[in-house]
């Protein structure tokens, strides 16, 4: 008789997992009050957007925050603020969401992909240093899934080569590097509030920095080139309209009240899964370096060894999911394999700027992560210890009965 649920056996888990996003009457009341106020954009005095900027920046150990429409907008503006311009090179990992690289393209600059560390999914500092050329202007470390990059080494490399560090901190609400929250550990950084993120208003983002001059530039670039204190129809820079709405800020202030407790729970549950799943031969949780003092855990991930399990990873994920524990993977391929990069679909700018032959690239660790990663979504990590044990039981059950899958 079959034991695995995928073959008709009983599931490990039948009750639902925590849902996402989490909200209550506070969001409803905040939105209603905003509608009734008649002030829906941040152009008014006593702006909720400004209140949120100050509150989130303080929470994230930054002096300045500039709220924008998305994490993509945050990175685009941040790169512009540090001086990235036409033809400049920005070093970025290819194992990341596409916005990390398209924000570079939006500034008419050149993404230079370098490999990541297999055990952390984060950009490899050795690869950064090897990729620097006279055209390099900035480094973009991506703190993937809220796991801090090696910022000591990255900042040191940047200082020695006179480069700017723009952190992609999209996953970093409450994550810490050496007990310091991320986003302004480099020169400037961007955070996302898109719907899947740990704080969300459906969309939205914020730029973080400790540099007053960079903050002023970022504010102007996101605000159509305007400068505070100057006439409304006076524009000093060619900027975008990436202003956050009062509705987004109203929701995000409510979300901010929950994020500390939720982040700590995800961190602790992630450490527990590291320990428990790490005991199962064939699974290797990602490495936690000492400077990763808190991991935000946008997902839980581990490397899968097909030789030890004896079945393809797709079959393993399917079998675990059938037990009532949804098991996913990572990105299906590195960014350079997307048609946008492989075929350099950047428009006529390609006639003026030399780009790498992205379609010929092969970065081994990024390729392996796309093929060898299993993951569990961030909402699962809001569960109880008993919920975490259900994840472990589902994986153990599949491992113990893997012959059913062969």
Residue pairs with C-beta under 8 A, 6 or more apart in sequence:
1 9
2 8
2 9
2 404
3 9
3 397
3 401
3 404
4 319
4 322
4 323
4 397
4 398
4 401
4 404
4 405
5 11
5 12
5 319
5 322
5 323
5 324
6 318
6 319
6 322
6 323
6 404
6 405
7 404
11 322
11 323
11 324
12 323
12 324
12 325
12 390
12 393
12 394
12 397
13 323
13 324
13 325
13 390
13 394
14 324
17 326
17 379
17 380
17 383
17 387
18 379
18 380
18 382
18 383
18 387
19 379
20 196
20 378
20 379
20 382
21 195
21 200
21 255
22 258
22 262
22 382
23 251
23 254
26 254
26 257
27 250
27 251
27 254
27 255
30 250
30 251
30 253
30 254
31 247
31 250
31 251
33 250
34 40
34 48
34 246
34 247
34 250
37 246
39 47
39 246
40 245
40 246
40 247
41 243
41 245
41 246
42 48
42 49
42 50
42 67
42 243
42 244
42 245
42 246
42 249
47 246
47 249
48 246
48 249
48 250
48 253
49 67
49 243
49 244
49 245
49 246
49 248
49 249
51 249
51 253
52 65
52 67
52 244
52 249
52 252
52 253
52 256
53 64
53 65
53 66
53 67
53 206
54 65
55 253
55 256
56 65
56 67
56 191
56 206
56 252
56 256
57 63
57 64
57 65
57 206
57 208
59 174
59 181
59 256
59 259
59 260
60 172
60 173
60 174
60 181
60 182
60 183
60 184
60 191
60 208
61 180
61 181
61 183
61 184
62 181
62 183
62 184
62 208
62 209
62 210
63 184
63 209
63 210
63 212
63 215
64 208
64 209
64 210
64 211
64 212
64 214
64 215
65 206
65 207
65 208
66 77
66 206
66 207
66 215
66 218
66 219
66 222
67 204
67 205
67 206
67 243
67 244
67 248
67 249
68 74
68 77
68 204
68 205
68 206
68 207
68 222
68 242
68 243
68 244
69 203
69 204
69 205
69 242
69 243
69 244
70 99
70 192
70 194
70 203
70 204
70 205
70 242
71 99
71 170
71 190
71 191
71 192
71 193
71 194
71 197
71 205
72 99
72 102
72 103
72 192
72 205
73 205
73 222
73 240
73 242
74 189
74 190
74 191
74 192
74 205
74 206
74 207
75 99
75 100
75 103
75 140
75 166
75 168
75 190
76 103
76 106
76 107
76 240
76 242
77 190
77 207
77 218
77 221
77 222
77 239
77 240
77 242
78 103
78 166
78 188
78 189
78 190
78 207
78 209
78 218
79 90
79 103
79 104
79 107
79 109
79 138
79 140
79 166
80 107
80 217
80 218
80 221
81 188
81 207
81 209
81 214
81 217
81 218
81 221
82 137
82 138
82 164
82 166
82 187
82 188
82 214
83 137
83 164
84 90
84 104
84 107
84 109
84 137
84 138
84 164
85 107
85 108
85 109
85 137
86 107
86 108
86 109
86 352
86 353
87 108
87 109
87 110
87 135
87 352
87 353
88 107
88 109
88 110
88 135
88 136
88 137
88 138
89 109
89 110
89 112
89 133
89 135
89 136
89 137
90 104
90 109
90 110
90 111
90 112
90 136
90 137
90 138
90 139
90 140
90 166
91 112
91 114
91 123
91 128
91 131
91 132
91 136
91 138
91 139
91 140
92 100
92 101
92 104
92 111
92 112
92 113
92 114
92 123
92 140
92 142
92 168
93 100
93 113
93 114
93 115
93 116
93 122
93 123
93 140
93 141
93 142
93 144
93 366
94 101
94 113
94 115
94 116
94 334
94 335
94 336
94 361
94 363
94 366
95 116
95 121
95 144
95 330
95 331
95 334
95 335
95 365
95 366
95 369
95 370
96 142
96 144
96 168
96 335
97 170
98 335
98 338
98 340
99 170
100 140
100 142
100 168
100 335
101 111
101 113
101 335
101 341
102 340
103 190
104 110
104 111
104 140
105 111
105 346
108 349
108 353
109 137
110 135
110 353
110 354
110 355
110 356
111 335
111 341
112 131
112 136
112 356
113 334
113 335
113 336
113 356
113 358
113 361
113 363
114 123
114 124
114 127
114 128
114 130
114 131
114 363
115 124
115 127
115 363
115 364
115 365
115 366
116 122
116 123
116 124
116 144
116 363
116 365
116 366
116 369
117 123
117 124
117 287
117 365
118 303
118 365
118 368
118 369
119 284
119 286
119 287
119 303
120 144
120 147
120 286
120 287
120 289
121 144
121 145
121 147
121 286
121 301
121 330
121 369
122 141
122 142
122 143
122 144
122 147
122 148
122 149
122 150
123 139
123 141
123 142
123 149
123 154
124 365
125 150
125 153
125 154
125 157
128 139
128 154
128 157
129 157
132 157
132 161
132 163
136 161
136 163
137 163
137 164
138 163
138 164
138 165
138 166
139 154
139 157
139 158
139 163
139 164
139 165
139 166
139 186
140 165
140 166
140 167
140 168
141 149
141 151
141 154
141 165
141 167
141 168
141 186
142 149
142 168
142 170
143 149
143 167
143 168
143 169
143 171
143 172
143 175
143 182
144 171
145 171
145 295
145 296
145 297
145 298
145 299
145 301
146 171
146 172
146 173
146 174
146 175
146 295
146 296
146 297
146 298
147 175
147 286
147 288
147 292
147 295
148 175
148 176
148 177
148 182
148 289
148 291
148 292
148 293
148 295
149 167
149 177
150 289
150 291
151 165
151 177
151 185
151 186
151 291
152 291
154 165
154 186
155 165
155 185
155 186
157 163
158 164
158 165
158 186
158 187
164 186
164 187
164 188
165 186
165 187
165 188
166 186
166 187
166 188
166 189
166 190
167 182
167 183
167 184
167 185
167 186
167 188
167 189
167 190
168 189
168 190
169 175
169 182
169 183
169 189
169 190
169 191
169 208
170 190
170 191
170 192
170 197
170 205
171 192
171 197
171 198
171 296
171 298
172 181
172 182
172 183
172 189
172 191
172 296
173 191
173 197
173 198
173 199
173 259
173 263
173 296
174 181
174 198
174 259
174 260
174 263
174 264
174 294
174 296
175 181
175 182
175 263
175 294
175 295
175 296
176 182
176 292
176 293
176 294
177 185
177 291
177 292
177 293
178 291
178 293
179 293
182 189
183 189
183 190
183 191
183 208
184 208
184 209
184 210
187 209
187 211
187 214
188 207
188 208
188 209
188 211
188 214
188 218
189 207
189 208
189 209
190 205
190 206
190 207
190 208
191 205
191 206
191 208
192 204
192 205
193 199
193 200
193 201
193 203
193 204
193 205
193 206
193 248
193 252
193 255
194 200
194 202
194 203
194 204
194 205
195 202
195 203
196 298
196 378
197 298
198 259
198 262
198 263
198 266
198 296
198 298
198 378
199 252
199 255
199 256
199 259
200 251
200 252
200 255
201 247
201 248
201 249
201 251
201 252
201 255
202 248
202 251
203 248
204 244
204 248
204 252
207 215
207 218
207 222
209 215
209 218
216 227
217 237
219 228
220 226
220 227
220 236
220 237
220 239
221 237
221 239
221 240
222 239
222 240
222 241
222 242
222 243
223 239
223 241
223 242
223 243
224 235
224 239
224 240
224 241
225 235
225 236
225 237
225 238
225 239
226 232
226 234
226 235
226 236
226 239
227 234
227 236
230 236
262 382
263 294
263 296
264 294
265 381
265 382
266 295
266 296
266 297
266 378
266 381
266 382
267 294
267 295
267 296
267 297
269 297
269 300
269 381
269 382
269 383
269 385
269 388
270 295
270 297
270 300
270 381
271 288
272 385
272 388
273 285
273 300
273 376
273 388
273 391
273 392
274 285
274 288
276 388
276 389
276 392
277 283
277 285
277 302
277 391
277 392
277 395
278 284
278 285
278 302
280 395
280 396
280 399
281 308
281 399
282 304
282 305
282 308
282 309
282 399
283 302
283 303
283 304
283 305
283 374
283 395
284 302
284 303
284 305
285 300
285 301
285 302
285 303
286 301
286 302
286 303
288 295
297 378
297 381
298 378
299 328
299 375
299 376
299 377
299 378
300 375
300 376
300 380
300 381
301 330
301 373
301 374
301 375
302 373
302 374
302 375
303 372
303 373
303 374
304 313
304 316
304 372
304 373
304 374
305 372
306 312
306 313
306 372
309 316
309 399
309 402
310 402
310 406
311 402
311 405
311 406
313 329
313 371
313 372
313 374
315 405
316 327
316 374
316 398
316 405
317 327
317 328
317 329
317 374
318 327
319 398
319 405
320 327
320 374
320 394
320 395
320 398
321 327
323 394
323 397
323 398
324 390
324 394
325 376
325 380
325 390
325 391
325 394
325 395
326 376
326 377
326 380
327 374
327 375
327 376
327 394
328 374
328 375
328 376
328 377
329 370
329 373
329 374
329 375
330 369
330 370
330 373
330 375
331 369
331 370
332 370
333 367
333 370
334 361
334 363
334 366
334 367
334 370
335 341
336 342
336 358
336 359
336 361
336 363
337 359
339 345
340 346
341 358
341 359
342 358
342 359
343 359
344 350
344 355
344 358
346 355
376 391
380 387
380 391
398 405
